[in-house]
Amino acid sequence: MRLTRFTDLALRVLMRLAVDKGDLPTTREVATAMEIPYTHTAKVVSRLQHLGLVEARRGRGGGLALTEAGRSASVGAVVRELEGPGDVVDCEGDSPCPLRSACTLRGALRQAQEAFFASLDPLTVDTLTGSPTGPLLLGLSATRTMD
């Protein structure tokens, strides 16, 4: 299974925010540290805010913060939400598959997709940022803001 670029970026933003201890980085600072285009980061942050995983504060002293729901969110649940419903393959699209009425592959692929999500369910955003990832994220942030 392959994640969309949007989901990949969202997970990276969540991980980056999970290592902040009191600092509230701006969207631009997160984009720079994670080497993500600002416009993409802004869209990701907006969606994560809508999901209640990230809080964005405007003005002086503002920035981005991971909510408690974001910190304890199941990675599987986040990926399911961001990827949305849908099959691994599109059997009904512009040129429908001639096997669709009697195909067992579609069901097997659905099971595999659910197994993929289920393997991510026990992970939380916090568990993704343990060592060695957390210190690396902090190092990236410090390096990028000094440049």
DOZAGU-623632 format. One record per residue (C-alpha): x, y, z; residue number from 1. Coordinates in steps of 0.5 Angstrom, whole numbers, plus 2048, in hexadecimal, padded with zeros to 3 digits. Layout:
! DOZAGU-623632
<pt><X>X</X><Y>Y</Y><Z>Z</Z><seq>NUM</seq></pt>
...
END
This chain:
! DOZAGU-623632
<pt><X>800</X><Y>800</Y><Z>800</Z><seq>1</seq></pt>
<pt><X>803</X><Y>807</Y><Z>7FE</Z><seq>2</seq></pt>
<pt><X>801</X><Y>80D</Y><Z>802</Z><seq>3</seq></pt>
<pt><X>7FF</X><Y>814</Y><Z>7FF</Z><seq>4</seq></pt>
<pt><X>804</X><Y>819</Y><Z>7FF</Z><seq>5</seq></pt>
<pt><X>7FF</X><Y>81D</Y><Z>804</Z><seq>6</seq></pt>
<pt><X>7FF</X><Y>818</Y><Z>809</Z><seq>7</seq></pt>
<pt><X>806</X><Y>817</Y><Z>809</Z><seq>8</seq></pt>
<pt><X>807</X><Y>81E</Y><Z>80A</Z><seq>9</seq></pt>
<pt><X>801</X><Y>81E</Y><Z>80F</Z><seq>10</seq></pt>
<pt><X>805</X><Y>819</Y><Z>813</Z><seq>11</seq></pt>
<pt><X>80C</X><Y>81D</Y><Z>813</Z><seq>12</seq></pt>
<pt><X>808</X><Y>823</Y><Z>815</Z><seq>13</seq></pt>
<pt><X>805</X><Y>81F</Y><Z>81B</Z><seq>14</seq></pt>
<pt><X>80C</X><Y>81C</Y><Z>81D</Z><seq>15</seq></pt>
<pt><X>80F</X><Y>823</Y><Z>81D</Z><seq>16</seq></pt>
<pt><X>80A</X><Y>826</Y><Z>821</Z><seq>17</seq></pt>
<pt><X>80B</X><Y>820</Y><Z>826</Z><seq>18</seq></pt>
<pt><X>812</X><Y>822</Y><Z>828</Z><seq>19</seq></pt>
<pt><X>810</X><Y>829</Y><Z>82A</Z><seq>20</seq></pt>
<pt><X>811</X><Y>82B</Y><Z>831</Z><seq>21</seq></pt>
<pt><X>80E</X><Y>831</Y><Z>832</Z><seq>22</seq></pt>
<pt><X>810</X><Y>835</Y><Z>82B</Z><seq>23</seq></pt>
<pt><X>80B</X><Y>836</Y><Z>826</Z><seq>24</seq></pt>
<pt><X>80E</X><Y>836</Y><Z>81F</Z><seq>25</seq></pt>
<pt><X>80A</X><Y>839</Y><Z>81A</Z><seq>26</seq></pt>
<pt><X>808</X><Y>836</Y><Z>814</Z><seq>27</seq></pt>
<pt><X>80D</X><Y>839</Y><Z>810</Z><seq>28</seq></pt>
<pt><X>812</X><Y>836</Y><Z>815</Z><seq>29</seq></pt>
<pt><X>810</X><Y>82F</Y><Z>815</Z><seq>30</seq></pt>
<pt><X>810</X><Y>82F</Y><Z>80D</Z><seq>31</seq></pt>
<pt><X>817</X><Y>832</Y><Z>80D</Z><seq>32</seq></pt>
<pt><X>819</X><Y>82C</Y><Z>812</Z><seq>33</seq></pt>
<pt><X>816</X><Y>827</Y><Z>80F</Z><seq>34</seq></pt>
<pt><X>818</X><Y>829</Y><Z>808</Z><seq>35</seq></pt>
<pt><X>810</X><Y>829</Y><Z>806</Z><seq>36</seq></pt>
<pt><X>80E</X><Y>82F</Y><Z>801</Z><seq>37</seq></pt>
<pt><X>80A</X><Y>834</Y><Z>805</Z><seq>38</seq></pt>
<pt><X>804</X><Y>834</Y><Z>801</Z><seq>39</seq></pt>
<pt><X>803</X><Y>82C</Y><Z>802</Z><seq>40</seq></pt>
<pt><X>805</X><Y>82D</Y><Z>80A</Z><seq>41</seq></pt>
<pt><X>7FF</X><Y>832</Y><Z>80B</Z><seq>42</seq></pt>
<pt><X>7FA</X><Y>82E</Y><Z>807</Z><seq>43</seq></pt>
<pt><X>7FC</X><Y>828</Y><Z>80C</Z><seq>44</seq></pt>
<pt><X>7FC</X><Y>82C</Y><Z>812</Z><seq>45</seq></pt>
<pt><X>7F5</X><Y>82F</Y><Z>810</Z><seq>46</seq></pt>
<pt><X>7F3</X><Y>827</Y><Z>810</Z><seq>47</seq></pt>
<pt><X>7F6</X><Y>825</Y><Z>816</Z><seq>48</seq></pt>
<pt><X>7F3</X><Y>82B</Y><Z>81A</Z><seq>49</seq></pt>
<pt><X>7EC</X><Y>829</Y><Z>817</Z><seq>50</seq></pt>
<pt><X>7ED</X><Y>822</Y><Z>81A</Z><seq>51</seq></pt>
<pt><X>7EF</X><Y>825</Y><Z>820</Z><seq>52</seq></pt>
<pt><X>7F6</X><Y>822</Y><Z>820</Z><seq>53</seq></pt>
<pt><X>7F9</X><Y>829</Y><Z>820</Z><seq>54</seq></pt>
<pt><X>7F8</X><Y>830</Y><Z>823</Z><seq>55</seq></pt>
<pt><X>7FA</X><Y>836</Y><Z>81F</Z><seq>56</seq></pt>
<pt><X>7FB</X><Y>83D</Y><Z>823</Z><seq>57</seq></pt>
<pt><X>7FB</X><Y>843</Y><Z>81F</Z><seq>58</seq></pt>
<pt><X>7FF</X><Y>849</Y><Z>821</Z><seq>59</seq></pt>
<pt><X>805</X><Y>84B</Y><Z>825</Z><seq>60</seq></pt>
<pt><X>807</X><Y>845</Y><Z>829</Z><seq>61</seq></pt>
<pt><X>803</X><Y>840</Y><Z>825</Z><seq>62</seq></pt>
<pt><X>805</X><Y>83A</Y><Z>821</Z><seq>63</seq></pt>
<pt><X>803</X><Y>833</Y><Z>820</Z><seq>64</seq></pt>
<pt><X>802</X><Y>82E</Y><Z>826</Z><seq>65</seq></pt>
<pt><X>800</X><Y>827</Y><Z>826</Z><seq>66</seq></pt>
<pt><X>7F9</X><Y>826</Y><Z>82A</Z><seq>67</seq></pt>
<pt><X>7F9</X><Y>820</Y><Z>82F</Z><seq>68</seq></pt>
<pt><X>7F4</X><Y>81D</Y><Z>82A</Z><seq>69</seq></pt>
<pt><X>7FA</X><Y>81D</Y><Z>825</Z><seq>70</seq></pt>
<pt><X>7FF</X><Y>81B</Y><Z>82A</Z><seq>71</seq></pt>
<pt><X>7FB</X><Y>814</Y><Z>82B</Z><seq>72</seq></pt>
<pt><X>7F8</X><Y>813</Y><Z>824</Z><seq>73</seq></pt>
<pt><X>7F9</X><Y>80D</Y><Z>821</Z><seq>74</seq></pt>
<pt><X>7FD</X><Y>80D</Y><Z>81B</Z><seq>75</seq></pt>
<pt><X>7F8</X><Y>808</Y><Z>818</Z><seq>76</seq></pt>
<pt><X>7F2</X><Y>80C</Y><Z>819</Z><seq>77</seq></pt>
<pt><X>7F6</X><Y>812</Y><Z>817</Z><seq>78</seq></pt>
<pt><X>7F8</X><Y>80F</Y><Z>810</Z><seq>79</seq></pt>
<pt><X>7F1</X><Y>80C</Y><Z>80F</Z><seq>80</seq></pt>
<pt><X>7EE</X><Y>813</Y><Z>810</Z><seq>81</seq></pt>
<pt><X>7F3</X><Y>816</Y><Z>80B</Z><seq>82</seq></pt>
<pt><X>7F3</X><Y>811</Y><Z>806</Z><seq>83</seq></pt>
<pt><X>7EB</X><Y>811</Y><Z>806</Z><seq>84</seq></pt>
<pt><X>7E7</X><Y>80B</Y><Z>804</Z><seq>85</seq></pt>
<pt><X>7E9</X><Y>807</Y><Z>7FE</Z><seq>86</seq></pt>
<pt><X>7EC</X><Y>801</Y><Z>7FB</Z><seq>87</seq></pt>
<pt><X>7F3</X><Y>800</Y><Z>7F9</Z><seq>88</seq></pt>
<pt><X>7F1</X><Y>7FF</Y><Z>7F2</Z><seq>89</seq></pt>
<pt><X>7EB</X><Y>802</Y><Z>7EE</Z><seq>90</seq></pt>
<pt><X>7E7</X><Y>7FD</Y><Z>7EB</Z><seq>91</seq></pt>
<pt><X>7E1</X><Y>801</Y><Z>7E9</Z><seq>92</seq></pt>
<pt><X>7E5</X><Y>807</Y><Z>7E6</Z><seq>93</seq></pt>
<pt><X>7E5</X><Y>80A</Y><Z>7DF</Z><seq>94</seq></pt>
<pt><X>7E6</X><Y>803</Y><Z>7DC</Z><seq>95</seq></pt>
<pt><X>7E3</X><Y>7FE</Y><Z>7E1</Z><seq>96</seq></pt>
<pt><X>7E7</X><Y>7F8</Y><Z>7E2</Z><seq>97</seq></pt>
<pt><X>7E3</X><Y>7F2</Y><Z>7DE</Z><seq>98</seq></pt>
<pt><X>7E5</X><Y>7ED</Y><Z>7E4</Z><seq>99</seq></pt>
<pt><X>7E1</X><Y>7F2</Y><Z>7E9</Z><seq>100</seq></pt>
<pt><X>7DB</X><Y>7ED</Y><Z>7EA</Z><seq>101</seq></pt>
<pt><X>7DF</X><Y>7E7</Y><Z>7EC</Z><seq>102</seq></pt>
<pt><X>7E5</X><Y>7EA</Y><Z>7EE</Z><seq>103</seq></pt>
<pt><X>7E8</X><Y>7E7</Y><Z>7F5</Z><seq>104</seq></pt>
<pt><X>7EE</X><Y>7EC</Y><Z>7F4</Z><seq>105</seq></pt>
<pt><X>7EB</X><Y>7F2</Y><Z>7F6</Z><seq>106</seq></pt>
<pt><X>7E8</X><Y>7EF</Y><Z>7FD</Z><seq>107</seq></pt>
<pt><X>7F0</X><Y>7EC</Y><Z>7FE</Z><seq>108</seq></pt>
<pt><X>7F2</X><Y>7F3</Y><Z>7FD</Z><seq>109</seq></pt>
<pt><X>7ED</X><Y>7F6</Y><Z>802</Z><seq>110</seq></pt>
<pt><X>7EF</X><Y>7F1</Y><Z>807</Z><seq>111</seq></pt>
<pt><X>7F7</X><Y>7F3</Y><Z>806</Z><seq>112</seq></pt>
<pt><X>7F5</X><Y>7FB</Y><Z>806</Z><seq>113</seq></pt>
<pt><X>7F2</X><Y>7FA</Y><Z>80D</Z><seq>114</seq></pt>
<pt><X>7F7</X><Y>7F5</Y><Z>810</Z><seq>115</seq></pt>
<pt><X>7FC</X><Y>7FB</Y><Z>80E</Z><seq>116</seq></pt>
<pt><X>7F8</X><Y>800</Y><Z>812</Z><seq>117</seq></pt>
<pt><X>7F7</X><Y>7FB</Y><Z>817</Z><seq>118</seq></pt>
<pt><X>7FF</X><Y>7FB</Y><Z>818</Z><seq>119</seq></pt>
<pt><X>7FF</X><Y>802</Y><Z>819</Z><seq>120</seq></pt>
<pt><X>7F9</X><Y>802</Y><Z>81E</Z><seq>121</seq></pt>
<pt><X>7FE</X><Y>801</Y><Z>824</Z><seq>122</seq></pt>
<pt><X>803</X><Y>807</Y><Z>823</Z><seq>123</seq></pt>
<pt><X>801</X><Y>80E</Y><Z>825</Z><seq>124</seq></pt>
<pt><X>804</X><Y>814</Y><Z>823</Z><seq>125</seq></pt>
<pt><X>808</X><Y>814</Y><Z>829</Z><seq>126</seq></pt>
<pt><X>80B</X><Y>80D</Y><Z>828</Z><seq>127</seq></pt>
<pt><X>80E</X><Y>80F</Y><Z>821</Z><seq>128</seq></pt>
<pt><X>812</X><Y>815</Y><Z>824</Z><seq>129</seq></pt>
<pt><X>816</X><Y>811</Y><Z>829</Z><seq>130</seq></pt>
<pt><X>81D</X><Y>80F</Y><Z>828</Z><seq>131</seq></pt>
<pt><X>820</X><Y>810</Y><Z>823</Z><seq>132</seq></pt>
<pt><X>81B</X><Y>814</Y><Z>820</Z><seq>133</seq></pt>
<pt><X>81A</X><Y>819</Y><Z>825</Z><seq>134</seq></pt>
<pt><X>821</X><Y>81C</Y><Z>826</Z><seq>135</seq></pt>
<pt><X>822</X><Y>81C</Y><Z>81E</Z><seq>136</seq></pt>
<pt><X>81B</X><Y>820</Y><Z>81D</Z><seq>137</seq></pt>
<pt><X>81E</X><Y>825</Y><Z>823</Z><seq>138</seq></pt>
<pt><X>824</X><Y>825</Y><Z>81F</Z><seq>139</seq></pt>
<pt><X>821</X><Y>827</Y><Z>818</Z><seq>140</seq></pt>
<pt><X>81D</X><Y>82C</Y><Z>81C</Z><seq>141</seq></pt>
<pt><X>823</X><Y>82F</Y><Z>81F</Z><seq>142</seq></pt>
<pt><X>827</X><Y>82F</Y><Z>818</Z><seq>143</seq></pt>
<pt><X>822</X><Y>832</Y><Z>814</Z><seq>144</seq></pt>
<pt><X>820</X><Y>838</Y><Z>818</Z><seq>145</seq></pt>
<pt><X>828</X><Y>83A</Y><Z>819</Z><seq>146</seq></pt>
<pt><X>829</X><Y>83A</Y><Z>811</Z><seq>147</seq></pt>
END
